Amino acid sequence: MKIAVLGAGAVGCYYGGMLARAGHQVVLVGRAVHMDAVRRAGLLLETSSFQARPSLAASTDAAAIAGAQLVLCCVKATDTERAAADMAPHLASGAPLLSLQNGVDNASRLQALLGREVAAAVVYVAAQMAGPGHVRHHGGGELVIGPSPDCARLAALFAEAGVPLRISDNVAGELWAKLIVNCAYNALSAISQLPYARLVQGEGVDGVLRDVVGECLAVAKGAGVSVPGDPWAAVERIARTMPQQRSSTAQDLARGRRSEIDHLNGYVARQGLALGIATPVNRVLHTLVRLLEDR
């Protein structure tokens, strides 16, 4: 199967690499610094259990997705509109399009712009670009999608590539569950530049994390979203299962790039304002990260 990955950063390179390793014809579309490295020496996929250089193609031009039978959109939430414009002329009719992005509204934004079905995928993976064309996987990898005519085929496809894919009847709630984890860790990790295990040991951090989770749950409830499971337990678990991981927001700030904070704590703050629900901790964390970006 020809599979295209638009936005081949850490998440896109990990899933693209795993699918290519399983024998699929994968093309990555991403930044020149990474795509040039992939064209020269291949993608270095490094995990705790193996290292591989799967055979795949790389391009900086969205036209490379033409003919793809599956498209994974992995761009930053800040680039969703641009991604839709870039993809539109090249998407094959009927090819499933999955949004593997942080935030809760990317699939609906893409769908409105493209006028076609876009499936939201909840992504649970810790990965980073360790250098040009080099993705390092720290843990996780599960995807969650909603029911669709393609879901059984997609589940089999990803399972064969070593990627668990779960189908949920409550994808909106699953997206919010992931958002809560991101809101808890991303800003604090970015501000402190600490990995999760070190971060949670800081004085007062536990109380801040609990405040963030409480505000997010209040806003989700106000929006009519039922968040599954135990969100606080999920937040606690992250520090144990991904102890050395720094958030994507921390990585963006370290590289001097704009982060997705507007679509994480900022999104919760805006939704809270619209619903009349106070979100002071999310608002402050959003403001602090934006100040660091402006610096």
Contacts in CASP RR format, 6 or more apart in sequence:
PFRMAT RR
TARGET T0000
AUTHOR 0000-0000-0000
METHOD contacts of the structure
MODEL  1
MKIAVLGAGAVGCYYGGMLARAGHQVVLVGRAVHMDAVRRAGLLLETSSF
QARPSLAASTDAAAIAGAQLVLCCVKATDTERAAADMAPHLASGAPLLSL
QNGVDNASRLQALLGREVAAAVVYVAAQMAGPGHVRHHGGGELVIGPSPD
CARLAALFAEAGVPLRISDNVAGELWAKLIVNCAYNALSAISQLPYARLV
QGEGVDGVLRDVVGECLAVAKGAGVSVPGDPWAAVERIARTMPQQRSSTA
QDLARGRRSEIDHLNGYVARQGLALGIATPVNRVLHTLVRLLEDR
1 24 0 8 1.000
1 25 0 8 1.000
1 69 0 8 1.000
1 70 0 8 1.000
1 157 0 8 1.000
2 24 0 8 1.000
2 25 0 8 1.000
2 26 0 8 1.000
2 27 0 8 1.000
2 67 0 8 1.000
2 68 0 8 1.000
2 69 0 8 1.000
2 70 0 8 1.000
3 16 0 8 1.000
3 19 0 8 1.000
3 24 0 8 1.000
3 25 0 8 1.000
3 26 0 8 1.000
3 27 0 8 1.000
3 68 0 8 1.000
3 69 0 8 1.000
3 70 0 8 1.000
3 71 0 8 1.000
3 72 0 8 1.000
4 26 0 8 1.000
4 27 0 8 1.000
4 29 0 8 1.000
4 64 0 8 1.000
4 65 0 8 1.000
4 67 0 8 1.000
4 68 0 8 1.000
4 70 0 8 1.000
4 71 0 8 1.000
4 72 0 8 1.000
5 12 0 8 1.000
5 13 0 8 1.000
5 15 0 8 1.000
5 16 0 8 1.000
5 26 0 8 1.000
5 27 0 8 1.000
5 28 0 8 1.000
5 29 0 8 1.000
5 71 0 8 1.000
5 72 0 8 1.000
5 74 0 8 1.000
6 29 0 8 1.000
6 30 0 8 1.000
6 62 0 8 1.000
6 65 0 8 1.000
6 71 0 8 1.000
6 72 0 8 1.000
6 73 0 8 1.000
6 74 0 8 1.000
6 75 0 8 1.000
6 83 0 8 1.000
6 86 0 8 1.000
6 87 0 8 1.000
7 28 0 8 1.000
7 29 0 8 1.000
7 30 0 8 1.000
7 73 0 8 1.000
7 74 0 8 1.000
7 75 0 8 1.000
7 83 0 8 1.000
8 16 0 8 1.000
8 28 0 8 1.000
8 29 0 8 1.000
8 30 0 8 1.000
8 31 0 8 1.000
8 34 0 8 1.000
8 35 0 8 1.000
8 58 0 8 1.000
8 74 0 8 1.000
9 30 0 8 1.000
9 31 0 8 1.000
9 34 0 8 1.000
9 74 0 8 1.000
9 129 0 8 1.000
9 135 0 8 1.000
10 127 0 8 1.000
10 128 0 8 1.000
10 129 0 8 1.000
10 135 0 8 1.000
10 248 0 8 1.000
10 251 0 8 1.000
11 74 0 8 1.000
11 100 0 8 1.000
11 123 0 8 1.000
11 125 0 8 1.000
11 127 0 8 1.000
12 28 0 8 1.000
12 72 0 8 1.000
12 74 0 8 1.000
12 100 0 8 1.000
13 28 0 8 1.000
13 34 0 8 1.000
13 43 0 8 1.000
13 45 0 8 1.000
13 127 0 8 1.000
13 129 0 8 1.000
13 133 0 8 1.000
13 135 0 8 1.000
14 45 0 8 1.000
14 125 0 8 1.000
14 127 0 8 1.000
14 135 0 8 1.000
14 137 0 8 1.000
14 141 0 8 1.000
15 72 0 8 1.000
15 74 0 8 1.000
15 100 0 8 1.000
15 125 0 8 1.000
15 163 0 8 1.000
16 26 0 8 1.000
16 28 0 8 1.000
16 54 0 8 1.000
16 56 0 8 1.000
16 72 0 8 1.000
17 26 0 8 1.000
17 43 0 8 1.000
17 45 0 8 1.000
17 52 0 8 1.000
17 54 0 8 1.000
17 56 0 8 1.000
17 135 0 8 1.000
18 45 0 8 1.000
18 161 0 8 1.000
18 162 0 8 1.000
18 163 0 8 1.000
19 26 0 8 1.000
19 157 0 8 1.000
19 158 0 8 1.000
19 161 0 8 1.000
19 163 0 8 1.000
20 26 0 8 1.000
20 43 0 8 1.000
20 54 0 8 1.000
20 55 0 8 1.000
20 56 0 8 1.000
21 45 0 8 1.000
21 52 0 8 1.000
21 54 0 8 1.000
21 161 0 8 1.000
22 160 0 8 1.000
22 161 0 8 1.000
22 162 0 8 1.000
23 54 0 8 1.000
24 157 0 8 1.000
24 161 0 8 1.000
25 56 0 8 1.000
25 57 0 8 1.000
26 54 0 8 1.000
26 56 0 8 1.000
26 57 0 8 1.000
27 56 0 8 1.000
27 57 0 8 1.000
27 58 0 8 1.000
27 59 0 8 1.000
27 64 0 8 1.000
27 65 0 8 1.000
27 68 0 8 1.000
28 34 0 8 1.000
28 35 0 8 1.000
28 38 0 8 1.000
28 43 0 8 1.000
28 56 0 8 1.000
28 57 0 8 1.000
28 58 0 8 1.000
28 59 0 8 1.000
29 35 0 8 1.000
29 58 0 8 1.000
29 59 0 8 1.000
29 60 0 8 1.000
29 61 0 8 1.000
29 62 0 8 1.000
29 64 0 8 1.000
29 65 0 8 1.000
30 58 0 8 1.000
30 59 0 8 1.000
30 60 0 8 1.000
31 60 0 8 1.000
32 60 0 8 1.000
33 132 0 8 1.000
34 58 0 8 1.000
34 129 0 8 1.000
34 131 0 8 1.000
34 132 0 8 1.000
34 133 0 8 1.000
35 58 0 8 1.000
35 59 0 8 1.000
35 60 0 8 1.000
36 58 0 8 1.000
36 132 0 8 1.000
37 131 0 8 1.000
37 132 0 8 1.000
37 133 0 8 1.000
37 134 0 8 1.000
38 56 0 8 1.000
38 58 0 8 1.000
38 133 0 8 1.000
39 58 0 8 1.000
41 53 0 8 1.000
41 133 0 8 1.000
42 53 0 8 1.000
42 54 0 8 1.000
42 55 0 8 1.000
42 56 0 8 1.000
42 58 0 8 1.000
42 133 0 8 1.000
43 53 0 8 1.000
43 54 0 8 1.000
43 56 0 8 1.000
43 58 0 8 1.000
43 133 0 8 1.000
43 134 0 8 1.000
43 135 0 8 1.000
44 51 0 8 1.000
44 52 0 8 1.000
44 53 0 8 1.000
44 133 0 8 1.000
44 134 0 8 1.000
44 135 0 8 1.000
45 51 0 8 1.000
45 52 0 8 1.000
45 53 0 8 1.000
45 54 0 8 1.000
45 135 0 8 1.000
45 137 0 8 1.000
46 130 0 8 1.000
46 134 0 8 1.000
46 135 0 8 1.000
46 136 0 8 1.000
46 137 0 8 1.000
47 136 0 8 1.000
47 137 0 8 1.000
47 139 0 8 1.000
48 137 0 8 1.000
48 138 0 8 1.000
48 139 0 8 1.000
57 64 0 8 1.000
62 83 0 8 1.000
62 86 0 8 1.000
62 87 0 8 1.000
62 90 0 8 1.000
63 89 0 8 1.000
63 90 0 8 1.000
64 90 0 8 1.000
65 71 0 8 1.000
65 87 0 8 1.000
65 90 0 8 1.000
65 91 0 8 1.000
66 90 0 8 1.000
66 92 0 8 1.000
67 90 0 8 1.000
67 92 0 8 1.000
67 95 0 8 1.000
68 91 0 8 1.000
68 92 0 8 1.000
68 95 0 8 1.000
69 92 0 8 1.000
69 95 0 8 1.000
70 95 0 8 1.000
70 96 0 8 1.000
70 98 0 8 1.000
70 154 0 8 1.000
70 157 0 8 1.000
71 87 0 8 1.000
71 91 0 8 1.000
71 95 0 8 1.000
71 96 0 8 1.000
71 97 0 8 1.000
71 98 0 8 1.000
72 98 0 8 1.000
72 100 0 8 1.000
73 80 0 8 1.000
73 83 0 8 1.000
73 87 0 8 1.000
73 97 0 8 1.000
73 98 0 8 1.000
73 99 0 8 1.000
73 100 0 8 1.000
73 101 0 8 1.000
73 106 0 8 1.000
73 110 0 8 1.000
73 118 0 8 1.000
74 100 0 8 1.000
74 101 0 8 1.000
75 82 0 8 1.000
75 83 0 8 1.000
75 101 0 8 1.000
76 101 0 8 1.000
76 102 0 8 1.000
76 260 0 8 1.000
77 101 0 8 1.000
77 102 0 8 1.000
77 103 0 8 1.000
77 106 0 8 1.000
77 260 0 8 1.000
77 262 0 8 1.000
77 263 0 8 1.000
78 258 0 8 1.000
78 260 0 8 1.000
78 262 0 8 1.000
78 263 0 8 1.000
80 101 0 8 1.000
80 106 0 8 1.000
80 109 0 8 1.000
80 110 0 8 1.000
81 109 0 8 1.000
81 113 0 8 1.000
83 110 0 8 1.000
84 109 0 8 1.000
84 110 0 8 1.000
84 113 0 8 1.000
84 114 0 8 1.000
85 113 0 8 1.000
87 97 0 8 1.000
87 114 0 8 1.000
88 113 0 8 1.000
88 114 0 8 1.000
91 97 0 8 1.000
91 114 0 8 1.000
91 116 0 8 1.000
94 116 0 8 1.000
96 119 0 8 1.000
96 148 0 8 1.000
96 150 0 8 1.000
96 154 0 8 1.000
97 110 0 8 1.000
97 114 0 8 1.000
97 116 0 8 1.000
97 117 0 8 1.000
97 118 0 8 1.000
97 119 0 8 1.000
98 118 0 8 1.000
98 119 0 8 1.000
98 120 0 8 1.000
98 121 0 8 1.000
98 145 0 8 1.000
98 154 0 8 1.000
99 106 0 8 1.000
99 107 0 8 1.000
99 110 0 8 1.000
99 118 0 8 1.000
99 119 0 8 1.000
99 120 0 8 1.000
99 121 0 8 1.000
100 121 0 8 1.000
100 123 0 8 1.000
100 143 0 8 1.000
101 123 0 8 1.000
102 123 0 8 1.000
102 178 0 8 1.000
102 179 0 8 1.000
102 182 0 8 1.000
102 248 0 8 1.000
102 260 0 8 1.000
102 263 0 8 1.000
102 264 0 8 1.000
103 175 0 8 1.000
103 178 0 8 1.000
103 179 0 8 1.000
103 182 0 8 1.000
103 260 0 8 1.000
103 263 0 8 1.000
103 264 0 8 1.000
103 267 0 8 1.000
104 172 0 8 1.000
104 175 0 8 1.000
104 176 0 8 1.000
104 179 0 8 1.000
104 267 0 8 1.000
105 263 0 8 1.000
105 267 0 8 1.000
106 120 0 8 1.000
106 263 0 8 1.000
107 118 0 8 1.000
107 119 0 8 1.000
107 120 0 8 1.000
108 118 0 8 1.000
108 120 0 8 1.000
110 118 0 8 1.000
111 117 0 8 1.000
111 118 0 8 1.000
117 148 0 8 1.000
119 145 0 8 1.000
119 146 0 8 1.000
119 148 0 8 1.000
119 150 0 8 1.000
120 145 0 8 1.000
120 146 0 8 1.000
120 171 0 8 1.000
120 175 0 8 1.000
121 143 0 8 1.000
121 144 0 8 1.000
121 145 0 8 1.000
122 143 0 8 1.000
122 144 0 8 1.000
122 145 0 8 1.000
122 168 0 8 1.000
122 171 0 8 1.000
122 174 0 8 1.000
122 175 0 8 1.000
122 177 0 8 1.000
122 178 0 8 1.000
123 141 0 8 1.000
123 143 0 8 1.000
123 178 0 8 1.000
124 140 0 8 1.000
124 141 0 8 1.000
124 142 0 8 1.000
124 143 0 8 1.000
124 144 0 8 1.000
124 178 0 8 1.000
125 137 0 8 1.000
125 139 0 8 1.000
125 140 0 8 1.000
125 141 0 8 1.000
125 142 0 8 1.000
126 137 0 8 1.000
126 138 0 8 1.000
126 139 0 8 1.000
126 140 0 8 1.000
126 242 0 8 1.000
126 245 0 8 1.000
127 135 0 8 1.000
127 136 0 8 1.000
127 137 0 8 1.000
127 138 0 8 1.000
127 139 0 8 1.000
128 135 0 8 1.000
128 136 0 8 1.000
128 138 0 8 1.000
128 245 0 8 1.000
128 246 0 8 1.000
128 251 0 8 1.000
129 135 0 8 1.000
129 136 0 8 1.000
130 136 0 8 1.000
138 242 0 8 1.000
138 244 0 8 1.000
138 245 0 8 1.000
139 241 0 8 1.000
139 242 0 8 1.000
139 245 0 8 1.000
140 241 0 8 1.000
140 242 0 8 1.000
141 163 0 8 1.000
141 164 0 8 1.000
142 163 0 8 1.000
142 164 0 8 1.000
142 165 0 8 1.000
142 166 0 8 1.000
143 158 0 8 1.000
143 163 0 8 1.000
143 164 0 8 1.000
143 165 0 8 1.000
143 166 0 8 1.000
144 165 0 8 1.000
144 166 0 8 1.000
144 167 0 8 1.000
144 168 0 8 1.000
144 171 0 8 1.000
144 174 0 8 1.000
145 151 0 8 1.000
145 154 0 8 1.000
145 165 0 8 1.000
145 166 0 8 1.000
145 167 0 8 1.000
145 168 0 8 1.000
145 171 0 8 1.000
146 167 0 8 1.000
146 168 0 8 1.000
146 169 0 8 1.000
146 171 0 8 1.000
147 167 0 8 1.000
147 169 0 8 1.000
151 167 0 8 1.000
154 165 0 8 1.000
155 165 0 8 1.000
155 167 0 8 1.000
158 164 0 8 1.000
158 165 0 8 1.000
159 165 0 8 1.000
168 174 0 8 1.000
168 228 0 8 1.000
170 226 0 8 1.000
170 228 0 8 1.000
172 225 0 8 1.000
173 220 0 8 1.000
173 225 0 8 1.000
173 226 0 8 1.000
173 227 0 8 1.000
173 228 0 8 1.000
174 228 0 8 1.000
176 216 0 8 1.000
176 220 0 8 1.000
176 225 0 8 1.000
176 227 0 8 1.000
177 227 0 8 1.000
177 228 0 8 1.000
177 229 0 8 1.000
177 231 0 8 1.000
177 234 0 8 1.000
179 216 0 8 1.000
179 264 0 8 1.000
179 267 0 8 1.000
179 268 0 8 1.000
180 212 0 8 1.000
180 213 0 8 1.000
180 216 0 8 1.000
180 217 0 8 1.000
180 220 0 8 1.000
180 227 0 8 1.000
180 231 0 8 1.000
180 234 0 8 1.000
180 235 0 8 1.000
181 231 0 8 1.000
181 234 0 8 1.000
181 235 0 8 1.000
181 238 0 8 1.000
182 247 0 8 1.000
182 264 0 8 1.000
183 212 0 8 1.000
183 213 0 8 1.000
183 216 0 8 1.000
183 264 0 8 1.000
183 265 0 8 1.000
183 268 0 8 1.000
183 282 0 8 1.000
183 285 0 8 1.000
184 209 0 8 1.000
184 212 0 8 1.000
184 213 0 8 1.000
184 235 0 8 1.000
184 238 0 8 1.000
185 196 0 8 1.000
185 199 0 8 1.000
185 235 0 8 1.000
185 238 0 8 1.000
185 247 0 8 1.000
186 247 0 8 1.000
186 248 0 8 1.000
186 249 0 8 1.000
186 250 0 8 1.000
186 259 0 8 1.000
186 260 0 8 1.000
186 261 0 8 1.000
186 264 0 8 1.000
186 265 0 8 1.000
187 247 0 8 1.000
187 249 0 8 1.000
187 261 0 8 1.000
187 264 0 8 1.000
187 265 0 8 1.000
187 285 0 8 1.000
187 286 0 8 1.000
187 288 0 8 1.000
187 289 0 8 1.000
188 199 0 8 1.000
188 205 0 8 1.000
188 208 0 8 1.000
188 209 0 8 1.000
188 285 0 8 1.000
189 195 0 8 1.000
189 196 0 8 1.000
189 199 0 8 1.000
189 246 0 8 1.000
189 247 0 8 1.000
189 249 0 8 1.000
189 250 0 8 1.000
190 247 0 8 1.000
190 249 0 8 1.000
190 250 0 8 1.000
190 252 0 8 1.000
190 253 0 8 1.000
190 259 0 8 1.000
190 261 0 8 1.000
190 289 0 8 1.000
190 292 0 8 1.000
191 285 0 8 1.000
191 288 0 8 1.000
191 289 0 8 1.000
191 292 0 8 1.000
192 199 0 8 1.000
193 246 0 8 1.000
193 250 0 8 1.000
193 253 0 8 1.000
193 254 0 8 1.000
194 246 0 8 1.000
195 243 0 8 1.000
195 244 0 8 1.000
195 245 0 8 1.000
195 246 0 8 1.000
196 238 0 8 1.000
196 239 0 8 1.000
196 242 0 8 1.000
196 243 0 8 1.000
196 244 0 8 1.000
196 245 0 8 1.000
196 246 0 8 1.000
196 247 0 8 1.000
197 239 0 8 1.000
197 240 0 8 1.000
197 243 0 8 1.000
197 244 0 8 1.000
199 205 0 8 1.000
199 239 0 8 1.000
200 206 0 8 1.000
200 209 0 8 1.000
200 239 0 8 1.000
208 281 0 8 1.000
209 235 0 8 1.000
210 232 0 8 1.000
211 281 0 8 1.000
212 265 0 8 1.000
212 281 0 8 1.000
212 282 0 8 1.000
212 285 0 8 1.000
213 231 0 8 1.000
213 232 0 8 1.000
213 235 0 8 1.000
215 268 0 8 1.000
215 277 0 8 1.000
215 278 0 8 1.000
215 279 0 8 1.000
215 280 0 8 1.000
215 281 0 8 1.000
215 282 0 8 1.000
216 231 0 8 1.000
216 268 0 8 1.000
216 282 0 8 1.000
217 227 0 8 1.000
217 231 0 8 1.000
218 277 0 8 1.000
218 279 0 8 1.000
219 268 0 8 1.000
219 271 0 8 1.000
219 272 0 8 1.000
219 275 0 8 1.000
219 277 0 8 1.000
219 279 0 8 1.000
220 226 0 8 1.000
220 227 0 8 1.000
222 275 0 8 1.000
222 277 0 8 1.000
223 271 0 8 1.000
223 275 0 8 1.000
246 254 0 8 1.000
248 259 0 8 1.000
248 260 0 8 1.000
249 259 0 8 1.000
249 260 0 8 1.000
249 261 0 8 1.000
249 264 0 8 1.000
249 289 0 8 1.000
252 258 0 8 1.000
252 259 0 8 1.000
252 260 0 8 1.000
253 259 0 8 1.000
253 289 0 8 1.000
253 292 0 8 1.000
253 293 0 8 1.000
256 293 0 8 1.000
258 293 0 8 1.000
259 289 0 8 1.000
259 293 0 8 1.000
261 285 0 8 1.000
261 286 0 8 1.000
261 289 0 8 1.000
261 290 0 8 1.000
261 293 0 8 1.000
262 286 0 8 1.000
262 290 0 8 1.000
264 286 0 8 1.000
265 282 0 8 1.000
265 283 0 8 1.000
265 285 0 8 1.000
265 286 0 8 1.000
265 289 0 8 1.000
266 282 0 8 1.000
266 283 0 8 1.000
266 286 0 8 1.000
268 279 0 8 1.000
268 282 0 8 1.000
269 279 0 8 1.000
269 282 0 8 1.000
269 283 0 8 1.000
269 286 0 8 1.000
271 277 0 8 1.000
272 278 0 8 1.000
272 279 0 8 1.000
273 279 0 8 1.000
END
